[in-house]
């Protein structure tokens, strides 16, 4: 009677040994992220794919994914039973709550035997990145001219009153600003006609985003004000894209994608250009390699041809006033969009100033 039991115990111990000894052999793991970019509120889909390429069953596999801060969870853990020659996929979703560049660096695999006496461990680098974009806002509903109780119409005018030389006349589609209607041609043709402009890189706009909020730099940072400024930068980019006005982007913050000091992305237009800059905005941080007034002075003395510069800042510190006025004298037009109203009345009257609603 004892022999069958003894044989069963020996077989169990043998299979147990094989399960651990060959457990990670021909067992592959990979992680898939549903998208490279997400909007705030969207679900981030993270999929674990395990493939067992051997004739032995993996009876107890625990997968632990260590998640970056800002996702609301520190880690995600799930258990798998994988048959021979089987591929198993497990997908879970995490809501995107906060803008940022996120990276999942490694995953921990824990392999158990049949009877739970022993465990084997393996850590794998995965290096998966994705970006949560800034909150999308309506530009005309988010800013107002300084000292004005309204602004929806005025906001449209700050881009370029007389943007460029007209190259022709075409039919009015209903989407163009009414100020572009060419009334003499409209009367001659009996229908509304508008001026057609040649938007070239020689008539481009530079969007300059400031991520500095206080001096000294180590003071506590109001993340809410910074996020409003980043969202305004996104709205301005989307506005220029919709109007087909070429735009460049610069910032005084670190480029988190390359860890270099400052950002400058040349003039461009089109969905790829917009997507690239939105991804940069999603990952931009409040680490500041230099004071913003230095950035402004460098820009005022640069040879870049940007007739219009749109400065977006959480607030205008006193140290910005002189450099902003200097910048205004070196370009055709300077526009300042500030989340807070502090020191805006000290800027040159020729600077078009807007504050956040």
One Martini backbone bead per residue (centre of mass of N, CA, C, O) as a GRO file, in nm:
protein
  357
    1UNK     BB    1   0.054   0.065  -0.015
    2UNK     BB    2   0.317   0.250  -0.011
    3UNK     BB    3   0.421   0.248  -0.303
    4UNK     BB    4   0.220   0.434  -0.453
    5UNK     BB    5   0.275   0.677  -0.270
    6UNK     BB    6   0.577   0.695  -0.322
    7UNK     BB    7   0.557   0.732  -0.629
    8UNK     BB    8   0.387   0.989  -0.617
    9UNK     BB    9   0.595   1.156  -0.463
   10UNK     BB   10   0.827   1.127  -0.666
   11UNK     BB   11   0.677   1.248  -0.909
   12UNK     BB   12   0.618   1.518  -0.781
   13UNK     BB   13   0.913   1.595  -0.726
   14UNK     BB   14   1.002   1.574  -1.021
   15UNK     BB   15   0.806   1.784  -1.139
   16UNK     BB   16   0.895   2.005  -0.948
   17UNK     BB   17   1.186   2.024  -1.048
   18UNK     BB   18   1.123   2.076  -1.348
   19UNK     BB   19   0.953   2.332  -1.310
   20UNK     BB   20   1.199   2.496  -1.199
   21UNK     BB   21   1.439   2.430  -1.389
   22UNK     BB   22   1.240   2.494  -1.664
   23UNK     BB   23   1.058   2.744  -1.624
   24UNK     BB   24   1.236   2.978  -1.791
   25UNK     BB   25   1.251   2.797  -2.021
   26UNK     BB   26   1.105   2.916  -2.297
   27UNK     BB   27   1.016   3.189  -2.145
   28UNK     BB   28   0.825   3.465  -2.244
   29UNK     BB   29   0.834   3.834  -2.222
   30UNK     BB   30   0.597   4.107  -2.279
   31UNK     BB   31   0.522   4.455  -2.335
   32UNK     BB   32   0.218   4.643  -2.398
   33UNK     BB   33   0.121   4.956  -2.537
   34UNK     BB   34  -0.148   5.102  -2.678
   35UNK     BB   35   0.009   5.391  -2.660
   36UNK     BB   36   0.206   5.686  -2.673
   37UNK     BB   37  -0.067   5.851  -2.625
   38UNK     BB   38  -0.262   6.051  -2.385
   39UNK     BB   39  -0.542   6.151  -2.236
   40UNK     BB   40  -0.702   6.289  -1.999
   41UNK     BB   41  -0.904   6.002  -1.890
   42UNK     BB   42  -0.775   5.788  -2.017
   43UNK     BB   43  -0.695   5.456  -2.087
   44UNK     BB   44  -0.426   5.262  -1.993
   45UNK     BB   45  -0.289   4.999  -2.181
   46UNK     BB   46  -0.164   4.695  -2.029
   47UNK     BB   47   0.029   4.423  -2.168
   48UNK     BB   48   0.078   4.082  -2.099
   49UNK     BB   49   0.314   3.850  -2.259
   50UNK     BB   50   0.305   3.493  -2.251
   51UNK     BB   51   0.542   3.231  -2.358
   52UNK     BB   52   0.530   2.868  -2.387
   53UNK     BB   53   0.815   2.681  -2.537
   54UNK     BB   54   0.710   2.398  -2.397
   55UNK     BB   55   0.606   2.074  -2.256
   56UNK     BB   56   0.569   2.246  -1.993
   57UNK     BB   57   0.411   2.353  -1.720
   58UNK     BB   58   0.305   2.671  -1.585
   59UNK     BB   59   0.148   2.693  -1.276
   60UNK     BB   60   0.311   2.955  -1.123
   61UNK     BB   61   0.277   3.294  -1.226
   62UNK     BB   62   0.419   3.599  -1.117
   63UNK     BB   63   0.334   3.936  -1.207
   64UNK     BB   64   0.533   4.241  -1.165
   65UNK     BB   65   0.450   4.582  -1.207
   66UNK     BB   66   0.638   4.879  -1.210
   67UNK     BB   67   0.511   5.190  -1.151
   68UNK     BB   68   0.487   5.506  -1.202
   69UNK     BB   69   0.449   5.799  -1.094
   70UNK     BB   70   0.103   5.928  -1.140
   71UNK     BB   71  -0.104   5.657  -1.170
   72UNK     BB   72  -0.202   5.556  -0.861
   73UNK     BB   73   0.013   5.316  -0.888
   74UNK     BB   74   0.285   5.111  -0.801
   75UNK     BB   75   0.149   4.825  -0.878
   76UNK     BB   76   0.110   4.517  -1.075
   77UNK     BB   77  -0.067   4.202  -1.010
   78UNK     BB   78  -0.040   3.867  -1.160
   79UNK     BB   79  -0.170   3.537  -1.238
   80UNK     BB   80  -0.045   3.234  -1.403
   81UNK     BB   81  -0.149   2.968  -1.634
   82UNK     BB   82   0.072   2.770  -1.843
   83UNK     BB   83   0.069   2.598  -2.111
   84UNK     BB   84   0.184   2.421  -2.344
   85UNK     BB   85   0.231   2.624  -2.612
   86UNK     BB   86   0.138   2.895  -2.473
   87UNK     BB   87  -0.046   3.206  -2.502
   88UNK     BB   88  -0.066   3.489  -2.276
   89UNK     BB   89  -0.306   3.753  -2.213
   90UNK     BB   90  -0.288   4.063  -2.014
   91UNK     BB   91  -0.523   4.326  -1.944
   92UNK     BB   92  -0.488   4.661  -1.816
   93UNK     BB   93  -0.629   4.958  -1.663
   94UNK     BB   94  -0.529   5.311  -1.647
   95UNK     BB   95  -0.591   5.617  -1.553
   96UNK     BB   96  -0.529   5.931  -1.680
   97UNK     BB   97  -0.439   6.200  -1.450
   98UNK     BB   98  -0.139   6.299  -1.550
   99UNK     BB   99   0.086   6.473  -1.678
  100UNK     BB  100   0.341   6.293  -1.871
  101UNK     BB  101   0.640   6.103  -1.860
  102UNK     BB  102   0.640   5.750  -1.890
  103UNK     BB  103   0.814   5.468  -1.721
  104UNK     BB  104   0.871   5.121  -1.765
  105UNK     BB  105   1.141   4.929  -1.662
  106UNK     BB  106   1.030   4.673  -1.485
  107UNK     BB  107   0.992   4.311  -1.425
  108UNK     BB  108   0.852   4.061  -1.207
  109UNK     BB  109   0.926   3.715  -1.178
  110UNK     BB  110   0.734   3.436  -1.031
  111UNK     BB  111   0.815   3.092  -0.965
  112UNK     BB  112   0.626   2.803  -0.900
  113UNK     BB  113   0.547   2.517  -0.775
  114UNK     BB  114   0.313   2.274  -0.721
  115UNK     BB  115   0.340   2.293  -0.376
  116UNK     BB  116   0.484   2.568  -0.265
  117UNK     BB  117   0.802   2.546  -0.165
  118UNK     BB  118   0.916   2.698  -0.424
  119UNK     BB  119   1.115   2.968  -0.574
  120UNK     BB  120   1.153   3.178  -0.863
  121UNK     BB  121   1.353   3.449  -1.010
  122UNK     BB  122   1.283   3.742  -1.234
  123UNK     BB  123   1.432   4.021  -1.400
  124UNK     BB  124   1.297   4.258  -1.640
  125UNK     BB  125   1.352   4.461  -1.897
  126UNK     BB  126   1.132   4.702  -2.082
  127UNK     BB  127   1.113   4.999  -2.161
  128UNK     BB  128   0.829   5.174  -2.137
  129UNK     BB  129   0.665   5.445  -2.313
  130UNK     BB  130   0.454   5.732  -2.222
  131UNK     BB  131   0.211   6.001  -2.290
  132UNK     BB  132   0.055   6.266  -2.118
  133UNK     BB  133  -0.129   6.510  -2.208
  134UNK     BB  134  -0.244   6.799  -2.201
  135UNK     BB  135  -0.497   6.974  -2.130
  136UNK     BB  136  -0.776   7.051  -2.304
  137UNK     BB  137  -0.842   7.378  -2.444
  138UNK     BB  138  -1.011   7.677  -2.494
  139UNK     BB  139  -0.881   7.965  -2.585
  140UNK     BB  140  -1.130   8.170  -2.581
  141UNK     BB  141  -1.205   8.053  -2.276
  142UNK     BB  142  -0.903   8.111  -2.125
  143UNK     BB  143  -0.873   8.412  -2.231
  144UNK     BB  144  -0.798   8.769  -2.161
  145UNK     BB  145  -0.774   9.081  -2.194
  146UNK     BB  146  -0.634   9.329  -2.047
  147UNK     BB  147  -0.902   9.508  -1.909
  148UNK     BB  148  -1.119   9.301  -2.024
  149UNK     BB  149  -1.448   9.156  -2.020
  150UNK     BB  150  -1.358   9.038  -2.286
  151UNK     BB  151  -1.227   8.831  -2.599
  152UNK     BB  152  -1.311   8.643  -2.836
  153UNK     BB  153  -1.235   8.840  -3.067
  154UNK     BB  154  -0.952   8.943  -2.975
  155UNK     BB  155  -0.800   8.673  -2.977
  156UNK     BB  156  -0.796   8.650  -3.294
  157UNK     BB  157  -0.605   8.916  -3.337
  158UNK     BB  158  -0.317   8.850  -3.207
  159UNK     BB  159  -0.173   8.698  -3.424
  160UNK     BB  160  -0.267   8.870  -3.708
  161UNK     BB  161  -0.385   9.137  -3.851
  162UNK     BB  162  -0.150   9.155  -4.094
  163UNK     BB  163   0.006   8.889  -4.159
  164UNK     BB  164   0.026   8.903  -4.485
  165UNK     BB  165   0.068   8.883  -4.803
  166UNK     BB  166  -0.136   8.881  -5.053
  167UNK     BB  167  -0.193   8.633  -5.336
  168UNK     BB  168  -0.517   8.650  -5.330
  169UNK     BB  169  -0.846   8.534  -5.433
  170UNK     BB  170  -1.131   8.383  -5.261
  171UNK     BB  171  -1.366   8.202  -5.143
  172UNK     BB  172  -1.595   8.201  -4.898
  173UNK     BB  173  -1.644   7.946  -4.629
  174UNK     BB  174  -1.679   8.054  -4.306
  175UNK     BB  175  -1.382   8.022  -4.156
  176UNK     BB  176  -1.301   8.298  -4.193
  177UNK     BB  177  -1.222   8.591  -4.105
  178UNK     BB  178  -1.387   8.886  -4.167
  179UNK     BB  179  -1.123   9.067  -4.211
  180UNK     BB  180  -1.058   8.899  -4.496
  181UNK     BB  181  -1.256   9.044  -4.649
  182UNK     BB  182  -1.307   9.144  -4.996
  183UNK     BB  183  -1.521   9.383  -5.090
  184UNK     BB  184  -1.466   9.462  -5.386
  185UNK     BB  185  -1.474   9.166  -5.492
  186UNK     BB  186  -1.753   9.094  -5.385
  187UNK     BB  187  -1.906   9.307  -5.556
  188UNK     BB  188  -1.803   9.206  -5.837
  189UNK     BB  189  -1.904   8.888  -5.792
  190UNK     BB  190  -2.157   8.855  -5.580
  191UNK     BB  191  -1.956   8.745  -5.354
  192UNK     BB  192  -1.773   8.623  -5.114
  193UNK     BB  193  -1.436   8.739  -5.055
  194UNK     BB  194  -1.096   8.642  -4.987
  195UNK     BB  195  -0.795   8.655  -4.866
  196UNK     BB  196  -0.484   8.516  -4.971
  197UNK     BB  197  -0.224   8.370  -4.794
  198UNK     BB  198   0.136   8.342  -4.738
  199UNK     BB  199   0.240   8.088  -4.540
  200UNK     BB  200   0.556   8.122  -4.416
  201UNK     BB  201   0.855   8.099  -4.247
  202UNK     BB  202   0.890   8.420  -4.262
  203UNK     BB  203   0.581   8.409  -4.105
  204UNK     BB  204   0.626   8.322  -3.814
  205UNK     BB  205   0.588   8.155  -3.494
  206UNK     BB  206   0.682   8.186  -3.151
  207UNK     BB  207   0.667   7.956  -2.886
  208UNK     BB  208   0.708   8.059  -2.540
  209UNK     BB  209   0.785   7.858  -2.258
  210UNK     BB  210   0.742   7.899  -1.911
  211UNK     BB  211   0.864   7.708  -1.603
  212UNK     BB  212   0.888   7.943  -1.424
  213UNK     BB  213   0.762   8.065  -1.081
  214UNK     BB  214   1.024   8.117  -0.894
  215UNK     BB  215   1.218   8.291  -0.639
  216UNK     BB  216   1.377   8.063  -0.578
  217UNK     BB  217   1.383   7.747  -0.726
  218UNK     BB  218   1.328   7.584  -0.439
  219UNK     BB  219   1.062   7.661  -0.426
  220UNK     BB  220   0.753   7.606  -0.415
  221UNK     BB  221   0.530   7.453  -0.649
  222UNK     BB  222   0.260   7.539  -0.861
  223UNK     BB  223   0.120   7.307  -1.057
  224UNK     BB  224  -0.145   7.440  -1.156
  225UNK     BB  225  -0.016   7.680  -1.310
  226UNK     BB  226   0.162   7.517  -1.499
  227UNK     BB  227  -0.068   7.354  -1.635
  228UNK     BB  228  -0.206   7.598  -1.760
  229UNK     BB  229   0.031   7.685  -1.939
  230UNK     BB  230   0.053   7.421  -2.102
  231UNK     BB  231  -0.239   7.426  -2.211
  232UNK     BB  232  -0.205   7.693  -2.363
  233UNK     BB  233   0.013   7.594  -2.555
  234UNK     BB  234  -0.164   7.390  -2.695
  235UNK     BB  235  -0.386   7.585  -2.795
  236UNK     BB  236  -0.197   7.756  -2.972
  237UNK     BB  237  -0.103   7.536  -3.161
  238UNK     BB  238  -0.390   7.457  -3.264
  239UNK     BB  239  -0.451   7.734  -3.379
  240UNK     BB  240  -0.226   7.752  -3.590
  241UNK     BB  241  -0.298   7.493  -3.737
  242UNK     BB  242  -0.589   7.579  -3.825
  243UNK     BB  243  -0.455   7.849  -3.976
  244UNK     BB  244  -0.181   7.782  -4.118
  245UNK     BB  245   0.057   7.873  -3.913
  246UNK     BB  246   0.369   7.880  -3.866
  247UNK     BB  247   0.553   7.702  -3.595
  248UNK     BB  248   0.739   7.738  -3.305
  249UNK     BB  249   0.945   7.601  -3.025
  250UNK     BB  250   1.010   7.709  -2.681
  251UNK     BB  251   1.221   7.651  -2.380
  252UNK     BB  252   1.357   7.651  -2.031
  253UNK     BB  253   1.339   7.352  -2.018
  254UNK     BB  254   1.372   7.037  -2.002
  255UNK     BB  255   1.435   6.763  -2.209
  256UNK     BB  256   1.311   6.450  -2.134
  257UNK     BB  257   1.394   6.292  -2.402
  258UNK     BB  258   1.724   6.404  -2.379
  259UNK     BB  259   1.835   6.576  -2.136
  260UNK     BB  260   1.833   6.876  -2.218
  261UNK     BB  261   1.889   7.213  -2.242
  262UNK     BB  262   1.624   7.290  -2.346
  263UNK     BB  263   1.412   7.417  -2.619
  264UNK     BB  264   1.404   7.359  -2.987
  265UNK     BB  265   1.160   7.393  -3.254
  266UNK     BB  266   1.112   7.426  -3.557
  267UNK     BB  267   0.949   7.525  -3.810
  268UNK     BB  268   0.602   7.426  -3.875
  269UNK     BB  269   0.360   7.190  -4.028
  270UNK     BB  270   0.124   6.977  -3.924
  271UNK     BB  271   0.048   6.684  -3.766
  272UNK     BB  272   0.335   6.593  -3.696
  273UNK     BB  273   0.426   6.855  -3.564
  274UNK     BB  274   0.206   6.863  -3.349
  275UNK     BB  275   0.254   6.585  -3.216
  276UNK     BB  276   0.544   6.640  -3.127
  277UNK     BB  277   0.481   6.890  -2.943
  278UNK     BB  278   0.272   6.753  -2.757
  279UNK     BB  279   0.472   6.546  -2.647
  280UNK     BB  280   0.661   6.751  -2.524
  281UNK     BB  281   0.451   6.877  -2.334
  282UNK     BB  282   0.390   6.619  -2.176
  283UNK     BB  283   0.714   6.589  -2.076
  284UNK     BB  284   0.746   6.846  -1.946
  285UNK     BB  285   0.930   7.018  -1.700
  286UNK     BB  286   1.030   7.212  -1.399
  287UNK     BB  287   1.313   7.201  -1.489
  288UNK     BB  288   1.570   7.458  -1.453
  289UNK     BB  289   1.866   7.570  -1.614
  290UNK     BB  290   1.738   7.870  -1.644
  291UNK     BB  291   1.654   8.174  -1.654
  292UNK     BB  292   1.413   8.345  -1.828
  293UNK     BB  293   1.565   8.611  -1.885
  294UNK     BB  294   1.785   8.473  -2.052
  295UNK     BB  295   1.606   8.367  -2.274
  296UNK     BB  296   1.502   8.647  -2.365
  297UNK     BB  297   1.778   8.777  -2.435
  298UNK     BB  298   1.865   8.569  -2.644
  299UNK     BB  299   1.624   8.617  -2.833
  300UNK     BB  300   1.667   8.926  -2.883
  301UNK     BB  301   1.976   8.847  -3.015
  302UNK     BB  302   1.878   8.685  -3.231
  303UNK     BB  303   1.839   8.562  -3.588
  304UNK     BB  304   1.562   8.480  -3.579
  305UNK     BB  305   1.265   8.459  -3.791
  306UNK     BB  306   1.011   8.604  -3.578
  307UNK     BB  307   0.767   8.828  -3.586
  308UNK     BB  308   0.622   8.639  -3.370
  309UNK     BB  309   0.582   8.630  -3.006
  310UNK     BB  310   0.469   8.380  -2.773
  311UNK     BB  311   0.424   8.423  -2.431
  312UNK     BB  312   0.420   8.163  -2.181
  313UNK     BB  313   0.311   8.211  -1.835
  314UNK     BB  314   0.239   8.189  -1.507
  315UNK     BB  315   0.425   8.453  -1.463
  316UNK     BB  316   0.537   8.792  -1.402
  317UNK     BB  317   0.828   8.877  -1.316
  318UNK     BB  318   1.031   9.139  -1.252
  319UNK     BB  319   1.277   9.017  -1.426
  320UNK     BB  320   1.100   9.023  -1.708
  321UNK     BB  321   1.034   9.311  -1.802
  322UNK     BB  322   1.287   9.409  -1.955
  323UNK     BB  323   1.319   9.166  -2.156
  324UNK     BB  324   1.036   9.198  -2.284
  325UNK     BB  325   1.079   9.486  -2.390
  326UNK     BB  326   1.324   9.410  -2.564
  327UNK     BB  327   1.182   9.202  -2.742
  328UNK     BB  328   0.967   9.401  -2.859
  329UNK     BB  329   1.200   9.564  -3.024
  330UNK     BB  330   1.296   9.292  -3.207
  331UNK     BB  331   0.996   9.257  -3.292
  332UNK     BB  332   0.688   9.295  -3.427
  333UNK     BB  333   0.556   9.089  -3.206
  334UNK     BB  334   0.419   9.074  -2.867
  335UNK     BB  335   0.292   8.804  -2.668
  336UNK     BB  336   0.116   8.770  -2.350
  337UNK     BB  337   0.055   8.474  -2.149
  338UNK     BB  338  -0.100   8.478  -1.827
  339UNK     BB  339  -0.220   8.334  -1.549
  340UNK     BB  340  -0.121   8.580  -1.400
  341UNK     BB  341  -0.139   8.942  -1.332
  342UNK     BB  342   0.135   8.995  -1.250
  343UNK     BB  343   0.302   9.279  -1.396
  344UNK     BB  344   0.146   9.351  -1.669
  345UNK     BB  345   0.138   9.677  -1.640
  346UNK     BB  346   0.471   9.700  -1.697
  347UNK     BB  347   0.438   9.672  -1.986
  348UNK     BB  348   0.437   9.745  -2.285
  349UNK     BB  349   0.185   9.873  -2.483
  350UNK     BB  350   0.267   9.693  -2.743
  351UNK     BB  351   0.195   9.460  -2.576
  352UNK     BB  352   0.012   9.175  -2.583
  353UNK     BB  353  -0.220   9.108  -2.318
  354UNK     BB  354  -0.290   8.805  -2.131
  355UNK     BB  355  -0.520   8.630  -1.926
  356UNK     BB  356  -0.647   8.414  -1.724
  357UNK     BB  357  -0.971   8.311  -1.633
   0.00000   0.00000   0.00000
